[in-house]
């Protein structure tokens, strides 16, 4: 039965109402299982009888439906082929006719489909697009170009490969000539639509050129660049806009042209350099005459990026190697685009989070200040003394202006600080250390002490100058000495109490980074004992700031505050126990609110990482309290199906259980076990690693419960599901190793043959290097655990039940050749133990495999002992400082570092691996009446005898 269009439209409309949204989304997720649900969504999108908001909601749901349901982990279509065909048949024509806002959502869906199917499973698409291009209808052309851009933009970040160039050449062979004809058309009767057509054409020009210079473009490069130059200097009052904040069509077009020019300067200099000079002149004229209005920001930043790419070439940069020219550049381009405008101050006051995201060092945004700084630093790379001298004159000038009248001229100081920062820092700042490479012609600490330090204590200055002082510390944090930080840190904590949103947020950002900062000796700049006395007040203030507005989306707005909470907890570690009740109460309250509308993935990642830190450091002292307090909110998330939070909850449940390692499995986890084995939970790709993580904690303590409830087969069924997938087989092996470690061998006796058969089928039909290495790990895991009734002979017997003598090619062609590829010390150690026990005690290697098998095994062992595995020195409490990428709702998995399962050493009693091997072989030789010694003499080469006897 297909979905009812009117009913689906009503649910989509209800999903826009916060009071009904959750129930409507659940109903839509149930409806999507009906045949051709995707076509129903497209029919809603296409229908003018539905409100625009409903059509947009349908397009958005269609995009997410495609993300969830287009292909499985192996790339096979999950939808019926007739539905796949209908979607492709309808989507392009529909996208051409709908408004731009809906086009954008459908374009994202096209990108997802293209990732999987284009071009080999959608080889008619380019012909379809070309056939729709029109001589006189810019609206249709814009739709075609938007579809093409949705597909071809995928190429921009990809690495070069034969498959990629095959796809690009397929497109160019059909698309480049019609595209060039369209690029040179000019329809003055519909100027705004034509301008949009040209803008989309420039985006496609970039797409088609991003990997290599297309031959058709190279042949026509002079004509193309003449066209681009024409429109960089083109102006027409019809295309002007009265909105000072939003770019008009002409500004957007010119920005797209400059983006393409940057690509050609960087990649195709040999072809493009002779055509470059007119663009340098026109960009300079544009930058020295354009207004300060916000609508020009993107254009200005792109023009500056173009000049930056030109100046990166020493030959081109020489034109700036003159004090008078540089003074002109600083005065006419640098300073106007670094100086605070009224619009910047308004953003600071009205949208502080957006101000911070644009302003942060390293932020990926097209701002005037960012582009200007990059241009100045590029000039610094070539002419550091000269640039420093010229810019320093302006820095001193602005500081003197501020000294005359700080109240009226405060913006002058902001400009001076920005100029100093621009020339003081060299190279890219790092996430952990900030700026590490600096200009030797300036003194950063002296500038801070003379101009910035006082602003941290003054209550009489503009908030923006206080932000400048905090940001200076943040950027140059690794340049500041420990005494400076010991004085500055309490001031930063005090600034969390500021009334200004940007001031307290930047204080949180700086606190978080300095707490993770270490010096060359590995010592933290701020010691734990300095933070503990401040921790309660600090955390209370952070939670107060986070929850000052009770709406879910407002609570999640400021991820910087929650990241600071997380870092404080990681710093004070188990000292949090005295305030754990307060911290836990706040975490639970926030969880209960944001579960209704997860809106900021970065915020809730730090939120759950913070809960993980609290569990790790405080729960072992009072595990029952933590379980009782967290069970209900976590259970509510699972019952409500909050997909964004479920992977985090599974990981936190695992950490909770491990925080209370004594005794049997608690009743709460016994109740969880059945629902965890529900097949629908395992359909969500993001759930799988987290579910395996939780089962890995439950199974070792729940063996009796699992046996009593006959749950071994469902768990092994999950293993079978995972092992068949190239994406999830690693998680299948993780689960299997836990099962084998936890249960008596007799409890699994009926399943070993099927388990090994599944592995051998994968090795035969769809082997990957990752799967092969995990299979080798699994073999050594079994072969080393002879005391559990396993061992090499046990494994050989199981393989014989699958296929007689199949072990021989597996061992000689897969296991032995690839053993040296094992990289983890614990895996190499297990392999050493397994090989040693095989040489010592395996009857099959005595009677069945004769001289060759024993010798190959000994050779593999000796290779591993050349560099014997050592215990890992990595701390389990280190949180990596990588940025967290936004994840797609319901499909992403982000591991919580505070909840990761420590690497388990199955043989902790073996510390000196080489010594253990010698001792074990000697003992085996005695047990077997000198058999090992005889085999050494009879089956090894002289070199092998010498090496093994050295070990024994």
C-alpha positions in Angstrom: 0.0 0.0 0.0 1.5 3.3 -1.1 1.5 6.4 1.2 -1.4 8.8 1.1 -0.2 12.1 -0.3 -2.6 14.3 1.7 -1.7 12.4 4.9 2.0 12.8 4.3 1.6 16.5 3.5 -0.3 17.0 6.8 2.5 15.2 8.8 5.1 17.4 7.1 3.2 20.5 8.0 2.9 19.2 11.6 6.6 18.6 11.7 7.1 22.4 11.5 5.2 23.0 14.7 7.4 22.5 17.8 4.4 21.2 19.7 3.8 18.4 17.2 7.2 18.0 15.6 8.5 14.9 17.4 5.3 12.9 17.0 5.0 14.0 13.4 8.6 12.9 12.7 8.0 9.5 14.3 4.9 9.0 12.1 6.8 10.0 9.0 9.6 7.6 9.8 6.9 4.8 10.1 5.3 5.9 6.8 8.6 5.8 4.9 8.5 2.0 5.0 5.5 2.1 2.7 6.2 1.3 -1.0 7.2 4.3 -3.1 7.2 6.7 -0.2 10.0 8.7 -1.8 7.7 9.3 -4.9 5.0 10.6 -2.6 7.4 13.1 -1.1 8.4 14.3 -4.6 4.7 14.6 -5.5 4.2 16.9 -2.5 7.3 18.9 -3.5 5.9 19.3 -7.1 2.4 20.3 -6.1 1.5 24.0 -6.1 -1.6 23.2 -4.0 0.5 22.7 -0.9 2.0 25.7 1.0 5.6 26.5 0.2 6.7 25.5 3.8 5.2 22.1 3.3 6.9 21.6 0.0 10.2 22.7 1.5 9.7 20.3 4.4 9.0 17.5 1.9 12.2 18.3 0.0 14.2 18.3 3.3 12.6 14.9 4.4 13.3 13.5 0.9 17.0 14.5 1.2 17.3 12.8 4.6 15.3 9.8 3.3 17.8 9.4 0.5 20.7 9.7 2.8 19.3 6.9 5.0 17.9 4.6 2.4 19.7 4.9 -1.0 22.4 2.3 -0.5 23.6 -0.1 2.1 27.1 -0.4 3.4 28.2 -2.3 0.4 26.8 0.2 -2.1 23.8 -1.8 -3.2 20.5 -0.1 -3.6 18.2 -0.5 -0.6 15.1 0.6 -2.6 13.4 -1.5 -5.3 14.9 -0.9 -8.7 11.6 0.5 -10.1 11.6 3.1 -7.3 15.2 4.0 -8.0 14.4 4.5 -11.7 11.4 6.7 -10.9 13.4 8.9 -8.6 16.1 9.5 -11.2 13.4 10.0 -13.9 11.5 12.6 -11.9 14.2 14.4 -9.9 16.1 16.3 -12.6 12.9 17.7 -14.2 11.5 18.6 -10.8 14.6 20.3 -9.6 14.6 22.6 -12.7 11.1 23.9 -12.0 11.0 24.4 -8.2 12.0 27.6 -6.3 15.7 28.0 -5.3 15.2 27.2 -1.6 13.7 23.8 -2.6 16.3 23.4 -5.3 19.0 23.5 -2.7 17.5 20.6 -0.7 16.9 18.5 -3.8 20.4 19.3 -5.0 21.8 17.8 -1.8 19.7 14.6 -2.6 21.1 14.6 -6.1 24.6 14.7 -4.6 24.0 11.7 -2.4 22.6 9.7 -5.3 25.5 10.8 -7.5 28.0 9.7 -4.9 26.7 6.2 -5.3 25.4 6.0 -8.9 27.1 8.5 -11.1 28.3 7.9 -13.6 28.1 4.1 -14.3 24.7 3.5 -12.8 23.3 6.9 -14.1 25.1 7.2 -17.4 22.1 9.0 -19.1 22.2 12.0 -16.7 24.6 14.2 -18.6 22.8 13.7 -21.9 19.5 14.5 -20.0 21.0 17.8 -18.7 22.4 18.9 -22.1 19.1 18.2 -23.8 17.3 20.6 -21.4 19.6 23.6 -22.0 17.7 26.4 -23.6 18.5 29.2 -26.0 16.0 31.6 -24.5 14.8 30.4 -21.0 17.3 31.3 -18.3 15.1 29.8 -15.6 15.4 26.4 -17.1 19.1 26.9 -17.7 19.5 27.9 -14.0 17.8 24.7 -13.0 20.0 22.5 -15.2 23.2 24.3 -14.0 22.1 23.8 -10.4 21.6 20.1 -10.9 25.0 19.9 -12.6 26.7 21.8 -9.9 25.1 19.5 -7.2 26.9 16.6 -8.9 30.2 18.0 -10.2 31.0 20.0 -7.0 31.8 16.6 -5.4 35.0 16.5 -7.3 36.5 19.6 -5.5 38.0 17.9 -2.4 38.8 14.5 -4.0 42.2 13.1 -4.5 43.3 12.3 -8.1 42.5 8.8 -9.2 41.9 6.9 -12.4 38.3 6.4 -11.5 37.8 10.1 -10.8 39.3 11.2 -14.2 37.2 8.6 -16.0 34.1 10.2 -14.6 35.3 13.7 -15.3 36.2 12.8 -18.9 32.8 11.2 -19.4 31.2 14.5 -18.3 33.6 16.8 -20.4 33.1 14.7 -23.5 29.3 15.6 -23.4 29.1 18.8 -21.4 32.0 21.1 -22.0 31.1 22.4 -25.5 27.4 23.1 -24.8 28.6 24.7 -21.5 31.0 27.1 -23.3 28.3 28.1 -25.7 26.0 28.9 -22.8 28.7 30.8 -21.0 29.1 33.3 -23.8 25.3 33.9 -24.3 23.9 37.2 -23.1 20.2 37.7 -22.7 19.7 41.4 -21.8 15.9 41.0 -21.7 16.1 39.1 -18.5 19.2 40.6 -16.9 18.8 39.3 -13.3 18.1 35.7 -14.4 21.0 35.9 -16.9 23.3 37.1 -14.1 22.3 34.1 -12.0 22.9 31.9 -15.0 26.4 33.3 -15.3 27.0 32.9 -11.6 26.0 29.2 -11.7 28.2 28.9 -14.8 31.2 30.2 -12.9 30.6 27.6 -10.1 30.5 24.9 -12.8 33.6 26.4 -14.5 35.3 25.8 -11.1 33.8 22.3 -10.8 34.9 21.2 -14.2 38.4 22.7 -13.7 39.1 21.6 -10.1 41.1 18.5 -10.9 42.7 19.3 -14.3 42.5 22.0 -17.0 39.8 20.7 -19.5 41.2 20.7 -23.1 38.2 22.7 -24.4 38.8 25.3 -21.7 42.5 25.5 -22.5 41.8 26.0 -26.2 39.4 28.9 -25.4 41.2 30.3 -22.3 41.9 33.7 -23.9 38.2 34.2 -24.8 37.0 32.9 -21.4 39.4 35.2 -19.5 38.3 38.1 -21.6 34.7 37.3 -20.6 35.6 37.1 -16.9 37.5 40.4 -17.1 34.5 42.0 -18.7 32.2 41.0 -15.8 34.7 41.9 -13.1 34.5 45.5 -14.2 30.8 45.4 -15.3 28.2 47.5 -13.6 24.5 48.0 -14.1 22.1 49.9 -11.8 19.4 47.3 -12.5 21.5 44.8 -10.6 22.2 47.0 -7.6 20.4 46.2 -4.3 19.1 48.4 -1.6 20.0 45.9 1.1 23.3 46.8 2.7 23.6 43.4 4.4 23.0 40.9 1.5 25.1 40.5 -1.6 23.3 41.3 -4.8 23.5 39.1 -8.0 26.4 41.2 -9.4 28.5 41.0 -6.2 27.9 37.2 -6.1 28.9 36.8 -9.7 32.1 38.7 -9.3 32.9 36.8 -6.1 32.4 33.5 -8.1 34.7 34.8 -10.8 37.5 35.6 -8.3 37.1 32.1 -6.7 37.7 30.6 -10.2 40.7 32.9 -10.8 42.3 31.8 -7.5 42.1 28.2 -8.7 43.7 29.0 -12.1 46.5 31.0 -10.5 47.3 28.2 -8.1 47.0 25.2 -10.5 47.4 26.4 -14.0 50.0 29.1 -13.9 51.8 28.1 -17.1 48.6 28.6 -19.1 47.1 31.5 -17.1 50.1 33.7 -16.2 50.2 35.5 -19.6 46.6 36.5 -19.1 46.9 37.5 -15.4 47.9 41.2 -15.5 44.4 42.7 -16.3 42.9 40.9 -13.3 45.6 42.2 -11.0 44.8 45.8 -12.1 41.0 45.3 -11.9 41.2 43.7 -8.4 43.3 46.6 -7.1 40.8 49.1 -8.6 37.9 47.2 -7.0 39.5 47.0 -3.6 40.5 50.7 -3.5 37.1 52.0 -4.6 34.5 49.6 -3.1 32.4 50.6 -0.2 32.5 49.3 3.4 28.9 47.9 3.3 28.4 44.3 4.4 27.0 43.3 1.1 30.5 43.6 -0.4 32.2 41.4 2.2 32.2 38.2 0.2 33.4 40.0 -3.0 36.2 41.9 -1.1 37.4 38.7 0.6 37.5 36.8 -2.7 39.4 39.6 -4.4 41.9 39.6 -1.5 42.2 35.8 -1.8 43.0 36.4 -5.5 45.8 38.9 -4.7 47.0 36.5 -2.0 47.4 33.7 -4.5 49.2 36.1 -6.9 51.5 37.3 -4.1 52.3 33.7 -3.2 54.5 33.6 -6.4 57.8 35.4 -5.6 58.0 36.7 -9.2 54.6 38.4 -8.9 55.2 39.5 -5.3 58.2 41.5 -6.4 55.9 44.3 -7.5 55.2 44.9 -3.8 58.9 44.9 -2.7 59.0 48.7 -2.3 58.4 50.7 0.9 56.2 53.3 -0.9 54.1 50.6 -2.7 53.7 48.7 0.6 52.7 51.9 2.4 50.1 52.4 -0.4 48.8 48.8 0.0 48.5 49.1 3.8 46.8 52.4 3.7 44.4 51.8 0.9 43.6 48.0 1.2 44.8 46.6 4.5 43.7 49.2 7.0 40.2 49.9 5.5 39.4 46.2 5.5 40.8 45.6 9.1 39.1 48.5 10.7 36.0 47.8 12.7 32.8 49.0 11.0 29.5 49.9 12.6 28.1 46.7 11.1 30.8 44.7 12.9 29.9 46.4 16.2 26.2 45.6 15.6 27.0 42.0 14.9 29.0 41.9 18.2 26.0 43.2 20.1 23.1 41.5 18.3 24.5 38.1 17.2 27.5 37.4 19.5 27.8 33.7 18.5 28.0 34.5 14.8 30.6 37.2 15.6 32.7 34.7 17.5 32.5 32.1 14.8 33.6 34.6 12.2 36.3 36.1 14.4 38.0 33.0 15.8 41.5 32.5 14.5 41.4 29.7 12.0 37.7 30.0 11.4 36.7 29.0 7.8 34.7 32.1 6.8 35.0 34.6 4.1 35.4 37.8 6.2 37.3 40.9 5.2 39.6 40.6 8.3 40.5 37.0 7.6 41.3 37.7 3.9 43.2 40.8 4.7 45.3 39.1 7.3 46.1 36.3 4.9 47.2 38.8 2.3 49.4 40.6 4.7 51.0 37.4 6.0 51.7 36.2 2.4 53.6 39.5 1.8 55.4 38.8 5.1 56.7 35.5 3.8 58.7 37.3 1.1 59.5 40.7 2.7 59.3 40.2 6.5 61.6 43.1 7.6 60.1 45.6 5.2 56.5 44.7 5.9 57.2 44.8 9.7 58.7 48.2 9.4 55.9 49.7 7.3 53.1 48.1 9.3 54.7 49.0 12.7 54.5 52.7 11.8 50.7 52.3 11.4 50.5 50.3 14.6 52.3 53.0 16.6 50.1 55.7 14.9 46.8 54.0 16.0 48.1 53.3 19.5 49.0 57.0 19.8 45.5 58.0 18.6 44.1 55.8 21.4 46.4 57.3 24.0 45.1 60.8 23.1 41.4 59.9 23.8 40.8 56.2 24.7 37.0 56.8 25.0 36.5 58.2 21.5 39.3 56.5 19.7 38.9 52.9 21.0 38.5 51.5 17.5 42.1 52.8 16.8 43.4 50.4 19.4 41.4 47.5 18.0 43.0 48.2 14.6 46.5 48.4 16.1 46.0 45.0 17.9 44.7 43.4 14.7 47.6 44.7 12.7 50.1 43.5 15.3 48.5 40.1 15.4 48.6 39.9 11.6 52.4 40.5 11.4 53.4 38.7 14.6 52.1 35.3 13.7 53.7 33.2 11.0 52.2 30.1 9.5 49.0 28.4 10.6 47.9 28.3 14.2 47.5 24.8 15.7 44.4 23.7 17.6 46.5 22.7 20.7 49.3 25.3 20.8 47.9 28.3 18.9 50.6 30.3 17.1 53.9 28.5 17.3 56.0 30.3 14.7 56.4 34.1 15.1 58.0 37.2 13.6 61.5 37.7 15.0 61.3 41.4 14.5 58.5 42.0 17.0 58.2 41.2 20.8 54.9 39.6 21.5 55.2 39.4 25.3 56.3 43.1 25.5 53.4 44.1 23.3 51.0 42.2 25.6 52.4 43.6 28.8 52.4 47.2 27.4 49.1 47.3 25.6 46.9 44.4 26.5 47.5 43.2 30.1 45.8 46.2 31.7 42.6 45.6 29.7 42.1 42.3 31.5 41.7 44.2 34.8 40.0 47.4 33.7 36.3 47.9 34.0 36.3 51.2 32.1 37.1 50.0 28.5 34.9 48.9 25.6 33.9 45.2 25.7 35.5 44.7 22.3 38.9 45.8 23.6 38.5 43.3 26.5 37.8 40.7 23.9 40.9 41.7 22.0 43.0 41.2 25.1 41.5 37.7 25.8 41.9 36.8 22.2 45.5 37.9 22.1 46.2 35.5 25.0 44.3 32.8 23.2 46.2 33.2 19.9 49.7 33.6 21.4 49.1 31.2 24.3 52.2 29.1 23.7 54.4 32.3 23.6 53.3 33.3 27.1 55.4 32.1 30.1 54.0 30.1 33.0 54.1 33.1 35.4 52.1 35.2 32.9 49.5 32.4 32.7 49.3 32.0 36.5 48.4 35.7 36.7 46.1 35.7 33.8 44.1 32.5 34.5 42.1 33.8 37.5 41.3 36.9 35.5 39.9 34.8 32.7 37.8 32.9 35.2 36.5 36.2 36.6 35.5 37.2 33.0 33.1 34.3 32.9 30.9 36.6 35.1 30.9 39.4 32.5 27.5 40.5 31.2 28.7 40.7 27.6 28.1 37.5 25.7 31.3 37.7 23.6 33.5 38.5 26.6 32.4 35.5 28.7 32.5 33.2 25.7 36.0 34.2 24.6 37.0 33.7 28.3 35.6 30.2 28.1 37.4 29.6 24.8 40.7 30.8 26.3 40.3 28.8 29.5 39.5 25.6 27.6 42.6 25.9 25.5 45.0 26.9 28.2 43.9 24.0 30.4 45.1 21.6 27.6 48.3 23.6 26.9 51.6 22.0 27.8 55.2 23.3 27.5 58.1 21.6 25.9 58.7 19.4 29.0 55.1 18.1 28.8 54.0 20.1 31.9 50.6 21.8 31.9 50.7 25.6 32.0 48.0 25.6 34.6 48.5 22.8 37.2 45.5 20.7 38.4 46.0 22.0 42.0 45.5 25.6 40.7 42.2 24.7 39.1 40.6 22.5 41.8 39.9 25.4 44.2 38.2 27.4 41.4 36.4 24.4 39.9 33.0 24.6 41.7 32.5 28.3 41.1 33.8 27.9 37.5 31.5 25.0 36.6 28.5 26.6 38.3 29.0 29.8 36.3 29.4 27.9 33.0 26.2 25.9 33.6 24.4 29.1 34.5 25.5 30.7 31.3 24.5 27.7 29.2 21.0 27.5 30.7 20.2 31.2 30.9 17.6 30.6 28.2 15.6 27.5 28.6 14.7 26.8 24.9 16.5 23.7 23.6 18.0 25.5 20.6 19.2 28.4 22.8 20.8 26.1 25.4 22.8 24.4 22.6 23.7 27.6 20.8 27.1 28.1 22.6 29.2 25.0 22.2 32.3 26.9 23.5 30.8 27.0 27.0 30.1 23.2 27.0 33.6 22.5 25.6 35.0 24.5 28.6 32.9 22.4 31.0 34.3 19.2 29.5 37.9 20.5 29.7 37.6 21.5 33.4 36.3 18.0 34.2 39.2 16.4 32.3 41.6 18.7 34.2 40.4 18.1 37.8 39.7 14.4 37.2 38.8 12.5 40.3 38.8 15.8 42.3 35.3 16.4 40.8 33.9 13.8 43.3 33.3 16.4 46.0 31.0 18.4 43.6 29.8 15.5 41.4 26.2 15.9 42.6 26.0 19.5 41.4 27.6 18.6 38.1 25.5 15.5 37.5 22.3 17.5 38.3 23.1 20.1 35.7 24.0 17.5 33.0 20.7 15.7 33.6 18.7 18.9 33.4 20.3 20.0 30.2 19.9 16.5 28.7 16.2 16.5 29.5 15.7 19.8 27.6 17.9 19.3 24.5 16.6 15.8 23.8 13.4 17.5 22.5 15.3 19.3 19.7 18.9 18.3 19.0 20.2 21.2 17.0 24.0 21.7 17.5 26.1 18.5 17.0 29.2 20.2 18.4 27.4 21.2 21.6 25.9 17.8 22.3 29.2 16.0 21.5 30.9 18.1 24.2 27.9 17.6 26.5 28.1 13.8 26.3 31.9 13.9 26.4 31.5 15.9 29.7 29.1 13.3 31.1 31.6 10.6 30.1 34.4 12.4 32.0 32.2 12.7 35.0 31.4 9.0 34.9 35.0 8.0 34.4 36.4 10.1 37.3 33.5 10.2 39.8 31.2 7.2 39.2 33.6 4.5 40.6 33.2 6.1 44.0 29.4 5.9 43.9 28.3 3.8 40.9 24.8 3.1 42.2 23.9 6.8 42.5 25.1 7.5 38.9 23.2 4.5 37.6 20.0 5.5 39.3 20.2 9.2 38.3 21.2 8.6 34.6 19.1 5.6 33.8 15.8 7.4 33.4 17.0 10.3 31.1 19.0 7.8 29.1 16.1 5.4 28.9 13.8 8.3 27.8 16.2 9.0 24.9 16.1 5.4 23.8 12.4 5.0 24.2 11.7 8.3 22.3 14.1 7.3 19.5 16.3 10.4 19.6 18.6 9.2 16.9 21.2 11.9 17.3 21.7 11.0 21.0 21.4 7.2 20.9 25.0 6.3 19.9 26.2 8.5 22.8 23.8 6.9 25.3 25.0 3.4 24.4 28.6 4.5 25.0 27.7 6.1 28.3 25.8 3.1 29.5 29.0 1.0 28.8 31.1 3.4 30.8 28.6 3.3 33.6 28.7 -0.4 33.8 32.5 -0.5 33.7 32.6 2.1 36.5 31.0 -0.6 38.7 33.1 -3.7 37.8 32.3 -5.8 40.9 29.5 -8.4 41.1 27.0 -9.7 38.6 25.3 -7.8 35.9 22.9 -5.2 37.5 19.2 -5.6 36.9 19.0 -2.5 34.8 21.4 -3.9 32.3 19.6 -7.3 32.3 16.5 -5.3 31.2 18.5 -3.6 28.5 19.9 -6.7 26.9 16.8 -7.8 25.1 16.0 -4.5 23.5 19.7 -4.1 22.4 19.3 -7.2 20.3 16.3 -5.8 18.4 17.2 -5.8 14.6 15.8 -2.3 13.9 18.4 -0.8 16.3 21.1 -2.3 14.1 19.7 -0.8 10.9 21.0 2.7 11.9 24.6 2.8 10.8 25.6 5.2 13.6 24.3 2.8 16.2 26.5 -0.1 15.3 29.9 0.8 16.9 28.1 2.1 20.0 26.0 -1.0 20.4 29.0 -3.2 20.0 30.8 -1.1 22.6 27.9 -1.6 25.0 27.5 -5.3 24.4 31.3 -5.7 24.9 30.7 -4.4 28.4 27.6 -6.4 29.1 28.5 -9.9 27.7 31.5 -10.6 30.1 29.3 -10.1 33.1 26.0 -11.4 31.7 27.0 -14.9 30.5 24.7 -16.6 32.9 21.8 -14.4 32.0 22.5 -14.8 28.3 22.6 -18.6 28.6 19.4 -18.7 30.7 17.5 -16.6 28.2 18.9 -18.4 25.1 20.4 -15.2 23.8 23.7 -16.5 22.4 22.1 -17.2 19.0 20.7 -13.6 18.6 24.1 -12.2 19.6 25.8 -14.4 17.1 23.2 -13.4 14.5 24.4 -9.8 15.0 28.0 -11.0 14.5 26.8 -12.7 11.2 25.1 -9.4 10.1 28.3 -7.4 10.8 30.8 -9.8 9.4 29.1 -9.7 6.0 29.6 -6.0 5.7 32.9 -4.4 4.5 32.0 -1.4 6.6 31.1 -3.2 9.8 33.1 -6.4 9.8 35.6 -4.9 12.2 32.8 -4.5 14.8 31.8 -8.0 14.2 35.2 -9.3 15.1 35.3 -7.1 18.2 32.0 -8.7 19.3 33.2 -12.2 18.5 36.4 -11.8 20.5 34.4 -10.7 23.5 32.0 -13.7 23.1 34.9 -16.2 22.9 36.7 -14.6 25.9 33.5 -14.6 28.0 31.9 -18.0 27.5 33.2 -21.5 28.1 34.2 -23.2 24.9 31.5 -25.9 25.5 28.8 -23.2 25.5 29.7 -22.3 21.9 30.5 -25.8 20.6 27.6 -25.9 18.2 28.5 -22.6 16.6 32.2 -22.7 15.8 31.9 -24.3 12.4 29.3 -21.8 11.2 31.4 -18.9 12.6 34.5 -20.0 10.7 32.5 -20.9 7.6 31.2 -17.3 7.5 34.8 -16.0 7.7 36.1 -18.3 5.0 33.2 -17.3 2.7 34.2 -13.6 3.1 37.8 -14.5 2.4 36.8 -16.3 -0.7 34.2 -13.9 -2.1 34.9 -10.4 -0.9 38.3 -10.2 0.8 39.7 -6.8 1.9 43.0 -6.1 3.6 41.1 -4.9 6.7 39.1 -8.1 6.9 42.2 -10.3 6.2 44.1 -8.7 9.1 41.2 -9.1 11.5 40.9 -12.7 10.4 44.6 -13.2 11.2 44.1 -11.5 14.6 41.2 -13.9 15.2 43.2 -17.0 14.3 46.0 -16.0 16.7 43.4 -15.2 19.4 42.1 -18.7 19.1 45.5 -20.3 18.8 46.9 -18.6 21.8 44.0 -19.5 24.1 44.7 -23.2 24.5 43.9 -23.1 28.2 40.2 -22.4 27.3 40.2 -25.5 25.2 41.0 -23.6 22.0 44.4 -23.6 20.3 45.8 -24.2 16.8 44.6 -27.8 16.7 41.1 -26.7 17.7 41.0 -24.2 14.8 42.4 -26.7 12.3 39.7 -29.2 13.3 37.0 -26.6 12.8 38.2 -25.7 9.4 38.3 -29.4 8.4 34.6 -29.5 9.3 34.0 -26.6 6.8 36.3 -28.1 4.1 38.9 -30.8 4.5 42.5 -29.5 4.4 41.4 -25.9 3.7 43.6 -24.7 6.6 46.8 -25.3 4.6 46.3 -22.6 1.9 44.8 -20.3 4.5 47.9 -20.6 6.7 50.5 -20.5 4.0 49.0 -17.9 1.7 47.2 -15.6 4.2 48.1 -16.0 7.8 51.9 -16.4 7.6 52.6 -13.9 4.8 50.5 -11.1 6.4 51.4 -11.6 10.1 54.0 -8.9 9.9 51.3 -6.4 9.0 49.9 -6.6 12.5 50.7 -3.2 14.0 49.1 -3.0 17.5 51.6 -4.3 20.2 48.9 -6.4 21.8 48.1 -8.1 18.5 51.8 -8.9 17.8 52.2 -10.1 21.3 49.2 -12.5 20.9 50.7 -13.7 17.6 54.0 -14.4 19.3 52.2 -16.4 22.1 50.1 -18.3 19.5 53.1 -19.2 17.3 55.1 -20.3 20.3 52.3 -22.5 21.6 51.9 -23.9 18.1 55.6 -24.8 17.9 55.5 -26.3 21.3 52.2 -28.2 21.6 50.4 -28.5 18.3 50.0 -32.2 17.3 48.9 -31.1 13.8 52.2 -29.3 13.2 54.0 -32.4 14.4 52.2 -35.1 12.4 50.2 -33.4 9.7 52.2 -30.4 8.4 55.7 -31.9 8.8 58.8 -30.0 8.1 57.4 -27.1 6.1 54.6 -26.0 8.4 56.8 -26.1 11.5 59.6 -24.2 9.8 57.2 -21.5 8.4 55.8 -21.0 11.9 59.2 -20.7 13.4 60.3 -18.2 10.8 57.2 -16.0 11.4 57.9 -16.1 15.2 61.5 -15.1 14.7 60.5 -12.1 12.5 58.2 -10.9 15.2 60.9 -11.2 17.8 63.3 -8.9 15.9 61.3 -6.1 17.4 59.4 -7.7 20.3 56.1 -5.9 21.2 56.2 -3.7 24.2 53.4 -2.5 26.5 51.6 0.6 25.2 52.5 3.8 27.0 49.4 5.7 25.8 47.2 7.2 28.5 43.6 6.2 28.4 42.5 9.7 29.6 43.9 11.7 26.7 41.2 13.6 24.7 42.2 14.3 21.2 42.0 18.0 20.2 40.7 17.4 16.7 37.7 19.5 15.7 34.4 17.6 15.7 32.8 17.7 12.3 29.0 18.2 12.1 27.4 14.8 11.6 24.3 14.0 9.7 21.4 13.5 12.1 20.6 9.9 12.7 23.4 8.4 10.6 26.6 9.7 12.2 28.8 8.1 14.9 31.3 10.0 17.0 33.2 8.0 19.6 33.4 9.5 23.0 37.1 9.5 24.0 36.2 9.4 27.7 34.2 6.2 27.1 36.5 4.3 24.7 37.2 0.8 25.7 40.8 0.4 26.8 42.9 -2.0 24.7 42.8 -5.3 26.7 45.9 -7.4 26.9 44.7 -11.0 27.0 48.1 -12.1 28.5 49.1 -9.4 31.0 51.2 -11.9 32.9 53.6 -12.0 29.9 55.7 -8.8 30.1 59.1 -9.9 28.8 57.9 -11.4 25.6 61.2 -12.7 24.3 62.1 -14.2 27.7 58.7 -15.8 27.9 59.2 -17.4 24.4 62.5 -19.0 25.5 61.2 -20.2 28.8 58.0 -21.7 27.2 60.0 -23.5 24.4 62.4 -25.0 27.0 59.4 -26.2 29.1 57.8 -27.7 26.1 61.0 -29.4 25.1 61.1 -31.0 28.5 57.4 -31.9 28.4 57.7 -33.6 25.0 60.9 -35.5 25.6 63.2 -33.2 23.6 60.9 -32.9 20.6 61.4 -29.1 20.2 65.1 -29.5 20.1 64.9 -32.3 17.5 62.7 -30.2 15.3 65.1 -27.3 15.6 67.9 -29.5 14.3 65.8 -31.4 11.6 63.5 -28.7 10.2 65.3 -25.3 10.4 68.0 -23.8 8.2 71.4 -23.1 9.9 70.4 -19.4 10.3 67.0 -20.4 11.8 68.7 -22.8 14.3 71.1 -20.1 15.4 68.3 -17.5 15.9 65.9 -19.8 17.8 68.6 -21.3 20.0 69.6 -17.7 20.9 66.0 -17.2 22.2 66.0 -20.5 24.0 
